[in-house]
Amino acid sequence: MFRVPFPRVSILRVILVFAGIVCLSSVVAGVWIHPYCFFIPAFVGFMQVFFAITGYCPLVFFLRFLGVPCDLSDQNIVSGRI
């Protein structure tokens, strides 16, 4: 099994875990609670495409406020652009 070595938890990994948890929990809520909950994973998918095109991620501001370490060499991470 291939595993990418990460010496520390990076902010990119936290973003991916957060997006996965939101998508999975929203799909479960859409099945069990209300079908309108399916709009939440659609929004998360839109934001991932937006991030891939522009490099801007609004979640970075919140994670930096919480103190998630930024171990990337790119200085644009502080401004929300990865």
Secondary structure, 3 states (H helix, E strand, C coil): CCCCCCCCCCHHHHHHHHHHHHHHHHHHHHHHCCHHHHHHHHHHHHHHHHHHHHCECHHHHHHHHHCCCCCCCCHHHCCCEC
